Amino acid sequence: MRKLSVKVKITGWYLLLMTIMAGLLLAFLVAVSGSVSTQTAMDQLEQTVRANLRQVDMADGSLQFGENFLFYDNGVYTLIYSQSEALLAGQVPVGFTASEPFQNGLTRPVDVDGARYYVLDFWVPLGWDSGVWVRGVLEAPENPRLVTNLLYIAMIALPLFILLAAAGGYAIARRAFRPLDRITATAAAIGEAADLSRRVEVPPGDNEFTRLARTFNQMFERLERSFEAEQQFTADASHELRTPVSVIKSACEYAEKYGETPEEREETMAMIHRQADRMSLLIEQLLRITRLDQGTGISLQENVDLTELVRTVCADQPREEDRLLVEAEAGISVRGDAALLTRLLQNLIDNGFKYGKPGGHVWVSLRREAGEVLLSVRDDGVGIEKDQQEKVWQRFYRGDPSRTGEEGTGLGLSLALRVLQMMDGEISVDSAEGRGTTFTVRLPILINREKQSEGHGAQ
């Protein structure tokens, strides 16, 4: 039973249900057949007797019967009795030997020697003080024979009915499960081809199979993002870690091969420490970007006071106060991840000082404009060449280190771009050689009437 398909199992349960219902229906028919046949016989008796009543009359002291009067009609015997209950006309059924008293208008069963009859009497007045009794007698139908016929018919009809029900049930189940078969085939093809870019065809409507197909597509989409992120992380890590690992390996081999003075040994250890720090920072940023690519590295469930965040980050900078200038409008809030926004701002400020001119300045500005939040970080450095501006968002792109004497990981702006994409924001760069660079972040504003009123009042 466990190896049967779901369609066959559903058909089996459907067939079992139909068989039970047919059995219950047959039992009901057998149960009510007796009462139905009894009521039918009594109705037939009453109709026949009443029809004969209109054909009885008295003329010149003698009984007269109309042309439509029938002493025997469709199993009903009609008998005429005098007021003294003497039989005047008609033939009593052979087996009816009971002396049944007359009861006007009452149909009743009478049992005679194991046989049952139905009897109905009517008094027909034919004068002031005279009249006749009209009696109808009908032998009761044989219910066992009726039940036997019914069972015989059921034995022939029920197997055909069950076969038709089985065929129809399987056809219905097969048609109903057709979308599931397509979903299964597509999912199997995706698994065999390892092509996670394919999607399951979503059936029309809004039923269980439609929701299942959408769920499969969402699952494939997440799997595709996860595999792509894993591949990207592997490629990035193997590419970028090659250099510091080579440097550390070369330094160790040199130290093992040649004797070093204490000063050379200290310089070698410092170099190894720097490369290890660089590797640690690189891995941390790669993991953070990978989590963002997978949609698991950000929380958008908190309201962030961006004004307070900007002021706090700028106040904690290890720079001279006159080199970092801040102008933040009060009462600005957004919905996002405070930790990632802090890292984003810190990275933009670090880049501003790193690629600015020696002793240069960085300006941080936060304001509202046209229903959104604008956060800009501007420096007075040499700027970015026009053909290089689109490349700054690429992973591992680095500006010319000869201008700064230091080299970063090349992941900061890529990380900033992914953070803003997850927060429904965007970032742009405006730069020209010789007049500095401005990075502008745009975020949806979170309306807070109390803070807005405080901010406008402070201005």
TORDREN-482259 format. One record per residue (C-alpha): residue in three letters; x, z, y. Coordinates in steps of 0.5 Angstrom, whole numbers, padded with zeros to 4 digits, always signed. Example, Ala and Ser with C-alpha at 12.3 -4.5 7.8 and 13.67 -1.06 7.14 Angstrom:
2
ALA+0025+0016-0009;SER+0027+0014-0002;
//
This chain:
459
MET+0000+0000+0000;ARG+0006+0001+0005;LYS+0008-0006+0004;LEU+0002-0009+0006;SER+0002-0012+0013;VAL-0002-0008+0019;LYS-0007-0014+0019;VAL-0009-0013+0011;LYS-0009-0006+0012;ILE-0014-0007+0018;THR-0018-0012+0013;GLY-0018-0007+0008;TRP-0021-0001+0012;TYR-0026-0006+0015;LEU-0028-0008+0008;LEU-0029-0001+0006;LEU-0033+0001+0012;MET-0038-0006+0011;THR-0038-0004+0004;ILE-0040+0003+0005;MET-0045+0001+0011;ALA-0048-0004+0006;GLY-0049+0001+0000;LEU-0052+0006+0005;LEU-0057+0000+0008;LEU-0059-0001+0000;ALA-0060+0006-0001;PHE-0065+0007+0005;LEU-0069+0001+0003;VAL-0070+0004-0004;ALA-0072+0010-0001;VAL-0077+0007+0004;SER-0079+0002-0001;GLY-0084+0006-0004;SER-0087+0009+0002;VAL-0087+0002+0005;SER-0091-0001-0001;THR-0096+0004-0001;GLN-0098+0003+0006;THR-0098-0004+0005;ALA-0103-0003+0000;MET-0107+0002+0004;ASP-0107-0003+0009;GLN-0109-0009+0005;LEU-0115-0005+0002;GLU-0118-0003+0008;GLN-0118-0010+0011;THR-0121-0013+0005;VAL-0127-0007+0005;ARG-0128-0008+0012;ALA-0129-0015+0012;ASN-0134-0014+0006;LEU-0138-0009+0010;ARG-0140-0014+0015;GLN-0143-0018+0009;VAL-0148-0013+0007;ASP-0155-0013+0009;MET-0162-0011+0007;ALA-0168-0016+0007;ASP-0175-0015+0004;GLY-0173-0009+0001;SER-0167-0012-0003;LEU-0159-0012-0002;GLN-0157-0019+0001;PHE-0149-0021+0001;GLY-0146-0026+0006;GLU-0143-0032+0004;ASN-0136-0029+0005;PHE-0137-0023+0001;LEU-0132-0022-0005;PHE-0133-0017-0010;TYR-0125-0019-0012;ASP-0120-0021-0007;ASN-0113-0020-0008;GLY-0113-0014-0013;VAL-0118-0011-0009;TYR-0125-0009-0013;THR-0131-0008-0008;LEU-0137-0004-0011;ILE-0144-0003-0008;TYR-0147+0004-0010;SER-0154+0007-0008;GLN-0155+0013-0004;SER-0155+0017-0011;GLU-0149+0014-0013;ALA-0151+0009-0018;LEU-0147+0003-0019;LEU-0151-0003-0016;ALA-0146-0009-0016;GLY-0139-0010-0017;GLN-0135-0009-0023;VAL-0130-0003-0024;PRO-0123-0004-0026;VAL-0122-0003-0033;GLY-0117+0003-0033;PHE-0121+0006-0027;THR-0125+0012-0031;ALA-0125+0017-0026;SER-0131+0020-0023;GLU-0129+0020-0016;PRO-0133+0023-0011;PHE-0135+0019-0005;GLN-0131+0021+0002;ASN-0133+0016+0008;GLY-0127+0013+0011;LEU-0122+0016+0007;THR-0116+0012+0004;ARG-0114+0017-0002;PRO-0110+0016-0009;VAL-0113+0017-0015;ASP-0109+0018-0022;VAL-0112+0016-0028;ASP-0108+0016-0035;GLY-0102+0015-0031;ALA-0104+0010-0027;ARG-0105+0010-0020;TYR-0111+0007-0016;TYR-0112+0007-0008;VAL-0120+0009-0006;LEU-0123+0007+0000;ASP-0131+0009+0001;PHE-0135+0007+0007;TRP-0143+0009+0008;VAL-0147+0003+0010;PRO-0154+0005+0013;LEU-0159+0000+0012;GLY-0165+0004+0015;TRP-0167+0011+0018;ASP-0166+0014+0011;SER-0163+0009+0007;GLY-0156+0006+0006;VAL-0151+0004+0001;TRP-0144+0006-0001;VAL-0139+0001-0001;ARG-0133+0003-0005;GLY-0126-0001-0005;VAL-0121+0000-0011;LEU-0114-0002-0011;GLU-0109-0001-0017;ALA-0102+0002-0014;PRO-0096-0003-0014;GLU-0091-0001-0019;ASN-0085+0001-0015;PRO-0080+0002-0020;ARG-0081-0006-0021;LEU-0080-0007-0014;VAL-0074-0003-0014;THR-0071-0006-0020;ASN-0072-0013-0016;LEU-0069-0010-0010;LEU-0063-0008-0014;TYR-0062-0014-0017;ILE-0062-0018-0011;ALA-0057-0013-0008;MET-0052-0015-0014;ILE-0052-0022-0013;ALA-0052-0022-0005;LEU-0047-0016-0004;PRO-0041-0019-0007;LEU-0042-0025-0003;PHE-0043-0021+0003;ILE-0037-0017+0002;LEU-0033-0023+0001;LEU-0035-0026+0007;ALA-0034-0020+0011;ALA-0027-0020+0008;ALA-0025-0027+0010;GLY-0028-0026+0017;GLY-0025-0019+0018;TYR-0018-0022+0016;ALA-0019-0028+0021;ILE-0021-0023+0026;ALA-0015-0019+0025;ARG-0010-0025+0025;ARG-0013-0028+0031;ALA-0013-0021+0035;PHE-0006-0020+0032;ARG-0003-0027+0034;PRO+0000-0024+0041;LEU+0003-0019+0037;ASP+0006-0024+0032;ARG+0009-0028+0038;ILE+0012-0022+0042;THR+0015-0020+0035;ALA+0018-0027+0034;THR+0021-0027+0041;ALA+0024-0020+0041;ALA+0027-0022+0034;ALA+0030-0029+0037;ILE+0033-0025+0043;GLY+0036-0020+0038;GLU+0039-0025+0034;ALA+0041-0029+0040;ALA+0044-0023+0044;ASP+0041-0026+0050;LEU+0038-0021+0054;SER+0036-0025+0059;ARG+0030-0028+0056;ARG+0023-0025+0056;VAL+0017-0024+0052;GLU+0011-0028+0054;VAL+0006-0024+0057;PRO-0001-0025+0054;PRO-0007-0026+0059;GLY-0011-0020+0061;ASP-0010-0013+0061;ASN-0010-0011+0054;GLU-0006-0007+0049;PHE-0002-0013+0048;THR-0001-0015+0055;ARG+0002-0008+0057;LEU+0006-0008+0050;ALA+0009-0015+0053;ARG+0011-0012+0060;THR+0014-0006+0057;PHE+0018-0010+0052;ASN+0020-0014+0058;GLN+0022-0008+0062;MET+0026-0005+0056;PHE+0030-0012+0056;GLU+0031-0012+0063;ARG+0034-0005+0063;LEU+0038-0007+0057;GLU+0041-0013+0061;ARG+0043-0009+0067;SER+0046-0004+0062;PHE+0050-0009+0058;GLU+0052-0013+0065;ALA+0054-0006+0068;GLU+0058-0004+0062;GLN+0062-0011+0062;GLN+0063-0011+0069;PHE+0066-0004+0068;THR+0070-0006+0063;ALA+0073-0012+0066;ASP+0074-0008+0073;ALA+0077-0002+0070;SER+0082-0006+0065;HIS+0084-0011+0071;GLU+0085-0005+0076;LEU+0088+0000+0072;ARG+0093-0005+0069;THR+0098-0004+0076;PRO+0098+0004+0076;VAL+0099+0004+0069;SER+0105-0001+0069;VAL+0108+0003+0075;ILE+0107+0010+0071;LYS+0110+0007+0065;SER+0116+0003+0068;ALA+0118+0010+0072;CYS+0117+0014+0065;GLU+0122+0008+0062;TYR+0127+0008+0067;ALA+0127+0016+0067;GLU+0128+0016+0060;LYS+0134+0010+0060;TYR+0138+0013+0066;GLY+0140+0019+0068;GLU+0136+0022+0075;THR+0138+0026+0080;PRO+0133+0032+0082;GLU+0131+0028+0088;GLU+0130+0022+0084;ARG+0126+0026+0079;GLU+0122+0029+0084;GLU+0121+0022+0087;THR+0119+0019+0081;MET+0114+0025+0079;ALA+0111+0024+0086;MET+0110+0017+0085;ILE+0107+0018+0078;HIS+0102+0023+0082;ARG+0100+0018+0087;GLN+0098+0013+0081;ALA+0094+0018+0077;ASP+0090+0020+0084;ARG+0089+0013+0085;MET+0087+0012+0078;SER+0082+0018+0078;LEU+0079+0015+0085;LEU+0078+0009+0082;ILE+0075+0011+0075;GLU+0070+0016+0079;GLN+0068+0010+0084;LEU+0067+0005+0078;LEU+0063+0010+0074;ARG+0059+0011+0081;ILE+0058+0004+0082;THR+0056+0003+0074;ARG+0051+0008+0075;LEU+0048+0005+0081;ASP+0047-0002+0077;GLN+0044+0002+0072;GLY+0039+0005+0077;THR+0041+0012+0075;GLY+0046+0014+0080;ILE+0041+0016+0086;SER+0035+0020+0088;LEU+0030+0018+0093;GLN+0026+0024+0092;GLU+0028+0028+0098;ASN+0028+0027+0106;VAL+0034+0027+0109;ASP+0035+0029+0116;LEU+0040+0024+0118;THR+0042+0027+0125;GLU+0044+0033+0122;LEU+0048+0029+0116;VAL+0052+0025+0122;ARG+0053+0031+0126;THR+0056+0035+0120;VAL+0060+0029+0117;CYS+0063+0027+0124;ALA+0065+0035+0125;ASP+0068+0036+0119;GLN+0073+0030+0120;PRO+0081+0032+0120;ARG+0082+0027+0127;GLU+0083+0029+0134;GLU+0076+0030+0137;ASP+0077+0025+0143;ARG+0078+0019+0137;LEU+0072+0020+0134;LEU+0066+0019+0139;VAL+0059+0021+0136;GLU+0052+0019+0139;ALA+0046+0021+0135;GLU+0039+0021+0137;ALA+0035+0028+0135;GLY+0030+0028+0130;ILE+0031+0022+0125;SER+0030+0023+0118;VAL+0030+0018+0112;ARG+0028+0018+0105;GLY+0034+0018+0100;ASP+0040+0021+0097;ALA+0044+0026+0102;ALA+0050+0026+0098;LEU+0051+0018+0097;LEU+0049+0017+0105;THR+0055+0022+0106;ARG+0060+0018+0102;LEU+0057+0012+0105;LEU+0058+0015+0112;GLN+0065+0018+0110;ASN+0067+0011+0107;LEU+0066+0007+0114;ILE+0069+0012+0118;ASP+0075+0012+0114;ASN+0076+0005+0114;GLY+0075+0005+0122;PHE+0081+0009+0122;LYS+0085+0006+0117;TYR+0084-0001+0119;GLY+0084+0000+0127;LYS+0090+0000+0131;PRO+0095+0006+0131;GLY+0092+0012+0135;GLY+0085+0008+0136;HIS+0078+0010+0136;VAL+0072+0010+0132;TRP+0065+0010+0135;VAL+0059+0013+0131;SER+0052+0012+0133;LEU+0045+0013+0130;ARG+0038+0011+0134;ARG+0031+0009+0133;GLU+0030+0001+0134;ALA+0024-0003+0132;GLY+0021+0002+0127;GLU+0027+0003+0123;VAL+0034+0007+0123;LEU+0040+0004+0126;LEU+0047+0007+0124;SER+0053+0004+0127;VAL+0060+0005+0126;ARG+0065+0001+0131;ASP+0073+0001+0131;ASP+0077-0002+0136;GLY+0082-0005+0131;VAL+0084-0012+0130;GLY+0078-0014+0127;ILE+0076-0018+0121;GLU+0077-0026+0120;LYS+0071-0030+0120;ASP+0072-0033+0113;GLN+0074-0026+0110;GLN+0068-0022+0113;GLU+0063-0024+0107;LYS+0069-0022+0102;VAL+0069-0015+0104;TRP+0063-0013+0100;GLN+0066-0016+0094;ARG+0069-0011+0089;PHE+0076-0010+0090;TYR+0077-0014+0096;ARG+0082-0010+0100;GLY+0084-0012+0107;ASP+0091-0013+0109;PRO+0095-0007+0107;SER+0101-0009+0112;ARG+0097-0007+0118;THR+0095+0000+0115;GLY+0101+0002+0111;GLU+0096+0005+0106;GLU+0092+0001+0100;GLY+0085+0003+0098;THR+0081+0002+0092;GLY+0077-0004+0095;LEU+0070-0001+0092;GLY+0068+0003+0098;LEU+0064-0003+0102;SER+0061-0005+0095;LEU+0059+0002+0093;ALA+0056+0002+0100;LEU+0052-0004+0099;ARG+0049-0002+0093;VAL+0047+0005+0096;LEU+0043+0002+0101;GLN+0040-0003+0096;MET+0037+0002+0092;MET+0034+0006+0099;ASP+0031-0001+0101;GLY+0036-0001+0107;GLU+0042-0006+0109;ILE+0048-0007+0112;SER+0052-0012+0116;VAL+0058-0013+0119;ASP+0060-0016+0126;SER+0067-0017+0128;ALA+0072-0022+0131;GLU+0080-0022+0132;GLY+0082-0017+0137;ARG+0076-0014+0139;GLY+0075-0009+0133;THR+0069-0009+0128;THR+0062-0006+0127;PHE+0058-0004+0121;THR+0051-0003+0122;VAL+0046+0000+0117;ARG+0039-0001+0117;LEU+0034+0004+0114;PRO+0027+0005+0114;ILE+0025+0011+0118;LEU+0021+0017+0115;ILE+0016+0019+0121;ASN+0016+0027+0122;ARG+0012+0028+0129;GLU+0015+0035+0130;LYS+0022+0032+0130;GLN+0021+0026+0134;SER+0017+0030+0139;GLU+0023+0035+0139;GLY+0028+0029+0140;HIS+0025+0026+0145;GLY+0024+0032+0149;ALA+0032+0033+0148;GLN+0033+0026+0151;
//
